[in-house]
Structures are given as structure tokens and as C-alpha cells.
Amino acid sequence: MNTKPEVNYTELTNAPPNLSLQDLASLNAASNCSSFDTCVSYLTSRETATTDQPWLHGVLPDSNGKTQGATSAAVIVNDHGSGIVDAFYFYFYAFNLGETVNLAGLGLNVSSALIGNHVGDWEHTMLRFQNGMPQTMWYSAHDSGFVYTYQAVDKNNSRPVVYASLGGHANYATPGTQSRFDIIQINDSTSAGPLWDPVANAYFYTFTPTSDLNGTFTPAGSSPSAPTPWLYYLGKWGDKQLPDSDPNQLDLAGIAATWQDGPTGPLDKYLNRTGTCPQPQEPCNTTSVLPSPSGNTAPAQTISRTEFAPTTTSETAAATSGGGGSGTVPSGTPSSNPTASSAAAGSVPREVGSLALMLAGVALNALQWAK
């Protein structure tokens, strides 16, 4: 296993020696975690996160969009009643590759810097149904996201297509250059490359909420034995942000850093929503027209699937050297089981493209799963 639990850069001695998904909930007690805000537990890579590791690169989907031997997605359904059903599609990646940004004119002692690297990355989309018909769709993008009507989004037959960005895996509704602002302007890149069909190898659950950020998970559909303890883990799915004293770290006055904390898991993503957006971002606009693509795009690759549910496609994985390693390194491809591959590489070559996801069909009683 490539992961160890740490608190304040020190490995927990009261945790299971070889972590599995079944062990993760026990880390809450081992690290005195009672909430996401107060938990300081980190699933930390055993090898340094600043050098390349083979298990960092994830698993490139095959010609059918399946990640062979890797369960790297989870589908979680919340049936609100009154005909409203939310189907969440969670995607795990071993490593989030940051962006080199222009800092000229900001009064800092550097003109550009790589910011936003972190071990482990969770992104998700959510499709809301009303009386059996898909209505709106949420695309997570880093700390924010977008909502579109189902009718507006790209589809493969009836299945929405999601464009996951190069390195950072933010989800967008169109290929091309995606500009976002996080103190400064940062451009994400998406295109239609290798297609990832997340539900071809995923865990399926229903969710019974007790609050916005808590509830009970039950295995469902085609994965009746799917593990559930990992879903209750309150800590971070990756390393703690490197200290400023580390020579690989560049901290920009507390605004951003080259190496940042890993993310929290699905339970922290507001699975019991009032609208299609997570509660902190309500009210949000629902857009019925897609933005015009900009920048370079590539022809979409598709697979034969029917019914409702997003699929994810990524750009081609041909890489250029990023300072360490070479060849075709799909640094943005989905990870295998998260605790087995949570590690990073500071000098991983950047893939030329991003992923494209196609979401699979979900029957509206939240208990039957169409494939």
C-alpha cells in the first residue's frame, strides 16, 4: 500500500498497518476527528510526493471506457421523495497537477509559479431527476462549479458527456480553454480524448441523509458488497500541505502554494441539497445554453451506452516532459482504489489532454441500476 495516516506530519501509531477502504472510518477515532472542519488526519503517500512514482499515474481507460482492475468512481443516489432524485457521480484521481500562473504585477518576488499541486483529487457531477426525467446537472470545478439544464449538455445518445480538465480534473460542459479566477486568472484545458465510462467499474450506493453533511450509505444495485467505511472518513485524501521550510514549497503569502492539502471525500460535498448546487453556492444560476468552445479541441471518442448518466472523456495522454520522467504519462487519468494509490509526483509530465466522462443510466427508484 502506498498510503499511511498522518497527523502533523507524524504517522499514527494506533491505526491499521495496511490501510484498506474498510479501515478508513476507524481513523476518525484514531486521530480524534469529529467533523470535517476540525479533522487533521491525512492519507499521506509513503514516498515523497515531490518525485515521480509509477502508481501515481492512474489507470488509462480501455477502448470501452473501463478502468480495468481499478474501481475509481462511486455513484451515490439520494431519493428526496416527491419525485426528486439526485444521482451523484464521484471521480477519484491520485494526483492533482497544478497550473503555472503569471504573477507579474502582484508585488511578489516571483513572476510566475506552479500552484495547486496536491495528492489525491475528488471531483463530481450530479444529475437531478424529477418524476423520472433528468432536469439539471452540476459540474464541480475545483472549489466551485456550474449548473446546466439536461437539455443543454452534450450527450452520447441520452448520456451526458463531461469534459475533465488537464491535470486538475475540473468538470466542464464543453471542450476548449476554460478561464477561472482564484485570486488570479487561471486557464483550465479540456478536450475530447480517451473516454472514461465511470460506471463500468464503480461502487453504487444509496444515501439516507440525517443532515446536509451526514447520513447513511447503503450498497446498492450491482455492488451489494461495496465497502462503506471509507465514505465516513472525515480527514483528507492526500498529503498535508508542505511546510514553507520545504525546498519544494512556494507559499505565496498564504494566498496559494505550490503544494496544498489533499481534498475531503464525498460526504463533505453536500449530498442532501435543496437545489442542484451545493448549499454554500446557493442560489446559483442554471444555464440553458452552453458557452461557445474556445481554444483547441479534439474529436470526441464515444462508446456504445444508452440511458441517462454522464460519461467522462479525457484528452490524449501523450505527454511532454515536465522535468522528471518522459513518454506517455496520463497524469490526469483515474486512480485505482484510492488508498492504494494516493501519492504524488512533483515532476510528472503533463498530459496533452483531459478526460471525458459519460455518466451511466440510473433508474429513478434509486434501487435499480441500468447499465
Secondary structure as a PSIPRED ss2 file (coil, helix, strand):
# PSIPRED VFORMAT (PSIPRED V4.0)

   1 M C   1.000  0.000  0.000
   2 N C   1.000  0.000  0.000
   3 T E   0.000  0.000  1.000
   4 K E   0.000  0.000  1.000
   5 P E   0.000  0.000  1.000
   6 E E   0.000  0.000  1.000
   7 V E   0.000  0.000  1.000
   8 N C   1.000  0.000  0.000
   9 Y C   1.000  0.000  0.000
  10 T E   0.000  0.000  1.000
  11 E E   0.000  0.000  1.000
  12 L C   1.000  0.000  0.000
  13 T C   1.000  0.000  0.000
  14 N C   1.000  0.000  0.000
  15 A C   1.000  0.000  0.000
  16 P C   1.000  0.000  0.000
  17 P C   1.000  0.000  0.000
  18 N C   1.000  0.000  0.000
  19 L C   1.000  0.000  0.000
  20 S C   1.000  0.000  0.000
  21 L H   0.000  1.000  0.000
  22 Q H   0.000  1.000  0.000
  23 D H   0.000  1.000  0.000
  24 L C   1.000  0.000  0.000
  25 A C   1.000  0.000  0.000
  26 S H   0.000  1.000  0.000
  27 L H   0.000  1.000  0.000
  28 N H   0.000  1.000  0.000
  29 A H   0.000  1.000  0.000
  30 A H   0.000  1.000  0.000
  31 S C   1.000  0.000  0.000
  32 N C   1.000  0.000  0.000
  33 C C   1.000  0.000  0.000
  34 S C   1.000  0.000  0.000
  35 S C   1.000  0.000  0.000
  36 F C   1.000  0.000  0.000
  37 D C   1.000  0.000  0.000
  38 T C   1.000  0.000  0.000
  39 C C   1.000  0.000  0.000
  40 V C   1.000  0.000  0.000
  41 S E   0.000  0.000  1.000
  42 Y E   0.000  0.000  1.000
  43 L E   0.000  0.000  1.000
  44 T E   0.000  0.000  1.000
  45 S E   0.000  0.000  1.000
  46 R C   1.000  0.000  0.000
  47 E C   1.000  0.000  0.000
  48 T C   1.000  0.000  0.000
  49 A C   1.000  0.000  0.000
  50 T C   1.000  0.000  0.000
  51 T C   1.000  0.000  0.000
  52 D C   1.000  0.000  0.000
  53 Q C   1.000  0.000  0.000
  54 P H   0.000  1.000  0.000
  55 W H   0.000  1.000  0.000
  56 L H   0.000  1.000  0.000
  57 H H   0.000  1.000  0.000
  58 G C   1.000  0.000  0.000
  59 V C   1.000  0.000  0.000
  60 L C   1.000  0.000  0.000
  61 P C   1.000  0.000  0.000
  62 D C   1.000  0.000  0.000
  63 S C   1.000  0.000  0.000
  64 N C   1.000  0.000  0.000
  65 G C   1.000  0.000  0.000
  66 K C   1.000  0.000  0.000
  67 T C   1.000  0.000  0.000
  68 Q C   1.000  0.000  0.000
  69 G C   1.000  0.000  0.000
  70 A C   1.000  0.000  0.000
  71 T C   1.000  0.000  0.000
  72 S C   1.000  0.000  0.000
  73 A E   0.000  0.000  1.000
  74 A E   0.000  0.000  1.000
  75 V E   0.000  0.000  1.000
  76 I E   0.000  0.000  1.000
  77 V E   0.000  0.000  1.000
  78 N E   0.000  0.000  1.000
  79 D E   0.000  0.000  1.000
  80 H E   0.000  0.000  1.000
  81 G E   0.000  0.000  1.000
  82 S C   1.000  0.000  0.000
  83 G C   1.000  0.000  0.000
  84 I E   0.000  0.000  1.000
  85 V E   0.000  0.000  1.000
  86 D E   0.000  0.000  1.000
  87 A E   0.000  0.000  1.000
  88 F E   0.000  0.000  1.000
  89 Y E   0.000  0.000  1.000
  90 F E   0.000  0.000  1.000
  91 Y E   0.000  0.000  1.000
  92 F E   0.000  0.000  1.000
  93 Y E   0.000  0.000  1.000
  94 A E   0.000  0.000  1.000
  95 F E   0.000  0.000  1.000
  96 N E   0.000  0.000  1.000
  97 L C   1.000  0.000  0.000
  98 G C   1.000  0.000  0.000
  99 E E   0.000  0.000  1.000
 100 T E   0.000  0.000  1.000
 101 V E   0.000  0.000  1.000
 102 N E   0.000  0.000  1.000
 103 L C   1.000  0.000  0.000
 104 A C   1.000  0.000  0.000
 105 G C   1.000  0.000  0.000
 106 L C   1.000  0.000  0.000
 107 G C   1.000  0.000  0.000
 108 L C   1.000  0.000  0.000
 109 N C   1.000  0.000  0.000
 110 V C   1.000  0.000  0.000
 111 S C   1.000  0.000  0.000
 112 S E   0.000  0.000  1.000
 113 A E   0.000  0.000  1.000
 114 L E   0.000  0.000  1.000
 115 I E   0.000  0.000  1.000
 116 G C   1.000  0.000  0.000
 117 N E   0.000  0.000  1.000
 118 H E   0.000  0.000  1.000
 119 V E   0.000  0.000  1.000
 120 G E   0.000  0.000  1.000
 121 D E   0.000  0.000  1.000
 122 W E   0.000  0.000  1.000
 123 E E   0.000  0.000  1.000
 124 H E   0.000  0.000  1.000
 125 T E   0.000  0.000  1.000
 126 M E   0.000  0.000  1.000
 127 L E   0.000  0.000  1.000
 128 R E   0.000  0.000  1.000
 129 F E   0.000  0.000  1.000
 130 Q E   0.000  0.000  1.000
 131 N C   1.000  0.000  0.000
 132 G C   1.000  0.000  0.000
 133 M E   0.000  0.000  1.000
 134 P E   0.000  0.000  1.000
 135 Q E   0.000  0.000  1.000
 136 T E   0.000  0.000  1.000
 137 M E   0.000  0.000  1.000
 138 W E   0.000  0.000  1.000
 139 Y E   0.000  0.000  1.000
 140 S E   0.000  0.000  1.000
 141 A E   0.000  0.000  1.000
 142 H C   1.000  0.000  0.000
 143 D C   1.000  0.000  0.000
 144 S E   0.000  0.000  1.000
 145 G E   0.000  0.000  1.000
 146 F E   0.000  0.000  1.000
 147 V E   0.000  0.000  1.000
 148 Y E   0.000  0.000  1.000
 149 T E   0.000  0.000  1.000
 150 Y H   0.000  1.000  0.000
 151 Q H   0.000  1.000  0.000
 152 A H   0.000  1.000  0.000
 153 V C   1.000  0.000  0.000
 154 D C   1.000  0.000  0.000
 155 K E   0.000  0.000  1.000
 156 N E   0.000  0.000  1.000
 157 N C   1.000  0.000  0.000
 158 S C   1.000  0.000  0.000
 159 R E   0.000  0.000  1.000
 160 P E   0.000  0.000  1.000
 161 V E   0.000  0.000  1.000
 162 V E   0.000  0.000  1.000
 163 Y E   0.000  0.000  1.000
 164 A E   0.000  0.000  1.000
 165 S C   1.000  0.000  0.000
 166 L C   1.000  0.000  0.000
 167 G C   1.000  0.000  0.000
 168 G C   1.000  0.000  0.000
 169 H C   1.000  0.000  0.000
 170 A C   1.000  0.000  0.000
 171 N E   0.000  0.000  1.000
 172 Y E   0.000  0.000  1.000
 173 A C   1.000  0.000  0.000
 174 T C   1.000  0.000  0.000
 175 P C   1.000  0.000  0.000
 176 G E   0.000  0.000  1.000
 177 T E   0.000  0.000  1.000
 178 Q E   0.000  0.000  1.000
 179 S E   0.000  0.000  1.000
 180 R E   0.000  0.000  1.000
 181 F E   0.000  0.000  1.000
 182 D C   1.000  0.000  0.000
 183 I C   1.000  0.000  0.000
 184 I C   1.000  0.000  0.000
 185 Q E   0.000  0.000  1.000
 186 I E   0.000  0.000  1.000
 187 N E   0.000  0.000  1.000
 188 D E   0.000  0.000  1.000
 189 S E   0.000  0.000  1.000
 190 T E   0.000  0.000  1.000
 191 S C   1.000  0.000  0.000
 192 A C   1.000  0.000  0.000
 193 G C   1.000  0.000  0.000
 194 P C   1.000  0.000  0.000
 195 L E   0.000  0.000  1.000
 196 W E   0.000  0.000  1.000
 197 D C   1.000  0.000  0.000
 198 P H   0.000  1.000  0.000
 199 V H   0.000  1.000  0.000
 200 A H   0.000  1.000  0.000
 201 N H   0.000  1.000  0.000
 202 A E   0.000  0.000  1.000
 203 Y E   0.000  0.000  1.000
 204 F E   0.000  0.000  1.000
 205 Y E   0.000  0.000  1.000
 206 T E   0.000  0.000  1.000
 207 F E   0.000  0.000  1.000
 208 T E   0.000  0.000  1.000
 209 P E   0.000  0.000  1.000
 210 T E   0.000  0.000  1.000
 211 S E   0.000  0.000  1.000
 212 D C   1.000  0.000  0.000
 213 L C   1.000  0.000  0.000
 214 N E   0.000  0.000  1.000
 215 G E   0.000  0.000  1.000
 216 T E   0.000  0.000  1.000
 217 F E   0.000  0.000  1.000
 218 T E   0.000  0.000  1.000
 219 P E   0.000  0.000  1.000
 220 A C   1.000  0.000  0.000
 221 G C   1.000  0.000  0.000
 222 S C   1.000  0.000  0.000
 223 S C   1.000  0.000  0.000
 224 P C   1.000  0.000  0.000
 225 S C   1.000  0.000  0.000
 226 A C   1.000  0.000  0.000
 227 P C   1.000  0.000  0.000
 228 T C   1.000  0.000  0.000
 229 P H   0.000  1.000  0.000
 230 W H   0.000  1.000  0.000
 231 L H   0.000  1.000  0.000
 232 Y H   0.000  1.000  0.000
 233 Y C   1.000  0.000  0.000
 234 L C   1.000  0.000  0.000
 235 G C   1.000  0.000  0.000
 236 K E   0.000  0.000  1.000
 237 W C   1.000  0.000  0.000
 238 G C   1.000  0.000  0.000
 239 D C   1.000  0.000  0.000
 240 K C   1.000  0.000  0.000
 241 Q C   1.000  0.000  0.000
 242 L C   1.000  0.000  0.000
 243 P C   1.000  0.000  0.000
 244 D C   1.000  0.000  0.000
 245 S C   1.000  0.000  0.000
 246 D C   1.000  0.000  0.000
 247 P C   1.000  0.000  0.000
 248 N C   1.000  0.000  0.000
 249 Q C   1.000  0.000  0.000
 250 L C   1.000  0.000  0.000
 251 D E   0.000  0.000  1.000
 252 L E   0.000  0.000  1.000
 253 A C   1.000  0.000  0.000
 254 G C   1.000  0.000  0.000
 255 I C   1.000  0.000  0.000
 256 A E   0.000  0.000  1.000
 257 A E   0.000  0.000  1.000
 258 T C   1.000  0.000  0.000
 259 W E   0.000  0.000  1.000
 260 Q C   1.000  0.000  0.000
 261 D C   1.000  0.000  0.000
 262 G C   1.000  0.000  0.000
 263 P C   1.000  0.000  0.000
 264 T C   1.000  0.000  0.000
 265 G C   1.000  0.000  0.000
 266 P H   0.000  1.000  0.000
 267 L H   0.000  1.000  0.000
 268 D H   0.000  1.000  0.000
 269 K H   0.000  1.000  0.000
 270 Y C   1.000  0.000  0.000
 271 L C   1.000  0.000  0.000
 272 N C   1.000  0.000  0.000
 273 R C   1.000  0.000  0.000
 274 T C   1.000  0.000  0.000
 275 G C   1.000  0.000  0.000
 276 T C   1.000  0.000  0.000
 277 C C   1.000  0.000  0.000
 278 P C   1.000  0.000  0.000
 279 Q H   0.000  1.000  0.000
 280 P H   0.000  1.000  0.000
 281 Q H   0.000  1.000  0.000
 282 E C   1.000  0.000  0.000
 283 P C   1.000  0.000  0.000
 284 C C   1.000  0.000  0.000
 285 N C   1.000  0.000  0.000
 286 T E   0.000  0.000  1.000
 287 T E   0.000  0.000  1.000
 288 S C   1.000  0.000  0.000
 289 V C   1.000  0.000  0.000
 290 L C   1.000  0.000  0.000
 291 P C   1.000  0.000  0.000
 292 S C   1.000  0.000  0.000
 293 P C   1.000  0.000  0.000
 294 S C   1.000  0.000  0.000
 295 G C   1.000  0.000  0.000
 296 N C   1.000  0.000  0.000
 297 T C   1.000  0.000  0.000
 298 A C   1.000  0.000  0.000
 299 P C   1.000  0.000  0.000
 300 A C   1.000  0.000  0.000
 301 Q C   1.000  0.000  0.000
 302 T C   1.000  0.000  0.000
 303 I C   1.000  0.000  0.000
 304 S C   1.000  0.000  0.000
 305 R C   1.000  0.000  0.000
 306 T C   1.000  0.000  0.000
 307 E C   1.000  0.000  0.000
 308 F C   1.000  0.000  0.000
 309 A C   1.000  0.000  0.000
 310 P C   1.000  0.000  0.000
 311 T E   0.000  0.000  1.000
 312 T E   0.000  0.000  1.000
 313 T E   0.000  0.000  1.000
 314 S E   0.000  0.000  1.000
 315 E C   1.000  0.000  0.000
 316 T C   1.000  0.000  0.000
 317 A C   1.000  0.000  0.000
 318 A C   1.000  0.000  0.000
 319 A E   0.000  0.000  1.000
 320 T E   0.000  0.000  1.000
 321 S C   1.000  0.000  0.000
 322 G C   1.000  0.000  0.000
 323 G C   1.000  0.000  0.000
 324 G C   1.000  0.000  0.000
 325 G C   1.000  0.000  0.000
 326 S C   1.000  0.000  0.000
 327 G C   1.000  0.000  0.000
 328 T C   1.000  0.000  0.000
 329 V C   1.000  0.000  0.000
 330 P C   1.000  0.000  0.000
 331 S C   1.000  0.000  0.000
 332 G C   1.000  0.000  0.000
 333 T C   1.000  0.000  0.000
 334 P C   1.000  0.000  0.000
 335 S C   1.000  0.000  0.000
 336 S C   1.000  0.000  0.000
 337 N C   1.000  0.000  0.000
 338 P H   0.000  1.000  0.000
 339 T H   0.000  1.000  0.000
 340 A H   0.000  1.000  0.000
 341 S H   0.000  1.000  0.000
 342 S C   1.000  0.000  0.000
 343 A C   1.000  0.000  0.000
 344 A C   1.000  0.000  0.000
 345 A C   1.000  0.000  0.000
 346 G C   1.000  0.000  0.000
 347 S C   1.000  0.000  0.000
 348 V C   1.000  0.000  0.000
 349 P C   1.000  0.000  0.000
 350 R E   0.000  0.000  1.000
 351 E E   0.000  0.000  1.000
 352 V C   1.000  0.000  0.000
 353 G C   1.000  0.000  0.000
 354 S C   1.000  0.000  0.000
 355 L E   0.000  0.000  1.000
 356 A E   0.000  0.000  1.000
 357 L E   0.000  0.000  1.000
 358 M E   0.000  0.000  1.000
 359 L C   1.000  0.000  0.000
 360 A C   1.000  0.000  0.000
 361 G C   1.000  0.000  0.000
 362 V E   0.000  0.000  1.000
 363 A C   1.000  0.000  0.000
 364 L C   1.000  0.000  0.000
 365 N C   1.000  0.000  0.000
 366 A C   1.000  0.000  0.000
 367 L C   1.000  0.000  0.000
 368 Q C   1.000  0.000  0.000
 369 W E   0.000  0.000  1.000
 370 A C   1.000  0.000  0.000
 371 K C   1.000  0.000  0.000
